[in-house]
Amino acid sequence: MATFKSSTFGKISGKHGTAVAATRKDGLNILKVYRVASNPNTAGQKNQRGKFGFVVKELNCMRKLFTVTFGGQYGINRAVSLAMKTCVSGEFSDFKIDYSQVQISKGNVPVPGSYGINNLIKNTFKLEWSDSELLNEKPDDNLCIVLLNVTNKQMVYNQNIALRSSKVVEFTLPEYWSKSEIHTWLYFSSSNNKYFSDSKYLGIITN
């Protein structure tokens, strides 16, 4: 890469032989070796673009959640990045996503050592979890439950539904979700909702 003062040559731009001229933010002109852009339509690049679009489409209904757990309106970008690394299989245009591997939150807030979910009546469920101060679990941490209907691309976000110290909570599914398979996660947040735990996938429930 060559550099030169624009007062010597005047303003130079564009391609010059095997080099291309550019101006940096500090006003310095530079000459760089011109490289032809790689083919954007190779099988690998098409596959990667298709994979990205597939994950965005699948997770877009959870965008509201990701603004909380991954920090702002671009939180979905973090969720998509994580999912592309761990959850997607197949090739263009036949991708599949393993929802049991989807992470909806990440952080250092402790998660319970054990937890379980049971169907009480019809669309009502009970979630129970352990509570141990030895693991630095704070009683006023908030429990959040996330329900995802993949068929309808709809989410129910039960934010701060209970305190950690409660050890048990009941929640319901929408009646019109009847006979649908619902993916279920939990995570804990600090009392001020600034810090989070890694999410835990609870499995598929039906009503």
Protein Blocks (a to p, Z undefined) as FASTA:
>chain_A
ZZddfklnopaedjehjaccdddfkopacdddddddddfkbfklmmmmmmmmmmmmmmmm
mmmmmmmmnopjklmmmmmmmmmmmmcgcjddbdcddfklpcfbdcjbdcdfbdcdddfb
hjaccddddddfklopafkbccddddddfklopacddehkbcfklopacddddfklgoia
cddddddddfkopaccddddebjcdZZ
